Amino acid sequence: MTECIDIDLVANAGVMVRGGGLGLLVDGVHDQDGHPFSRVSVEDRERMARGEGIYVHLDYLLFTHEHPDHFTPGLALEFLRRRPVRGVFLPDAAEGSPELARYRDALAEKGVPNWSMGLLPGQTRTVKPEPGLSVTAVGARHMGPQFREVRNDCLLVSLAGMNLLFTGDADHVPDYYGDALRGVNLDAVFVNPIFFHNPDGQAIIDGIFRPREVFIYHMPPEGRDPFHLAFTVRRALERYGRPDLPVHVLDAGNPSARLCPPGE
């Protein structure tokens, strides 16, 4: 029988996914400031390194793009020295910082399998690092005109018999997803507040993703919300909510969820 998957918010868009005896951390190694979103706490970083709590199994690291609220390569390099992992999915080093290139070199030196993505919009690449786990990167662009040249990999994780799509900060452009996800049955999709609020984003959720459940992440902490995203999400839930599609808001008040197979 297919088991359930446990989902835990770490910070911002950092999500720990546990299922099938594996632990995957998506966009969950970052400690830089200069933005209104949560940083991974020192306490969580220590628990990761010691393998405590939800981090007992921490086998793969996955990153959608190299922005300071998603991925700090220098911190990931420190983590590598303290705790090995089975593999790392990275943005394209050619499009990234010198720190990202150094991290990739360190992974190679230590013999840690790693895959550089950073795909063009609509492109896909699938990696099956071990039985029971498949990761498909779907190329997209970061939302917002100031970031239009930034590549953002959506990461389709197939684990424990279920498909989870992490969109990071990908823009709500249908052409990015239509062909790439044709024939894929999504059990869950993770989108940020702007994607969920935008009518084009809703059209993609309803017409292309068609997931069983939606998770809204990338929420700012209480009292530090200059973009009024909490209000935006409340209005969007009032406007777009429907009984046949469960929507979960992952934030400090509701940091955990469980995704189970249909009918369970």
HUZI-V385705 format. One line per field, one symbol per residue. ss: DSSP state (~ for helix, > for strand, _ for the rest). phi: phi as a letter, one per 40 degrees, with the letter a starting at -180 (. if undefined). burial: + if it has 16 or more other C-alpha atoms within 10 Angstrom, else -. A space follows every 50 residues. Layout:
BEGIN
ss: ???
phi: ???
burial: ???
END
This chain:
BEGIN
ss: ____>>>>>>>__>>>>>>__>>>>>__>____________~~~~~~~~~ __~~~____>>>________>_~~~~~~~~~~____>>>>__~~~__~~~ ~~~~~~~~~____>>>_______>>>>>>>__>>>>>>>>>>__~~~___ >>>>>>>>>__>>>>>___>___~~~___________>>>>>~~~~~_~~ ~~~~~~~~~___>>>>>___________~~~~~~~~~~~~_>__>>>>>_ >__>_>>>>_____
phi: .cccbcbbccafccbcbbaggbbbbbfbbaacbgacbccccdcccccccc gbgcbdbbbbbbbcacbccbabdccccccdcbacbcabbbcccccbcdcc ccccccccccgcdabcbgccdgcbabbbcadgbbbbcbcabccgccbccc cbccbcbbafgbbbbbcfbcccbdccbdccbcgccccabbbcdcdcccdc ccccdcbbcfccabbcbgccccgbbccfcccdcdcccccbcaccbcbbbc accbcbabbbcdgb
burial: ---++++++++++++++++--+++++++++++---+++++---++--++- ---++-+++++++++++++++++++++-++---++-+++++++--+--++ +-++--+----+-++-++++++++--------+-+++++++++------+ ++++++++++++++++++++++++-++--++----++++++++++++--- +++++--++++++++++++++-------++--+--++---------++++ ++--+++-+-----
END
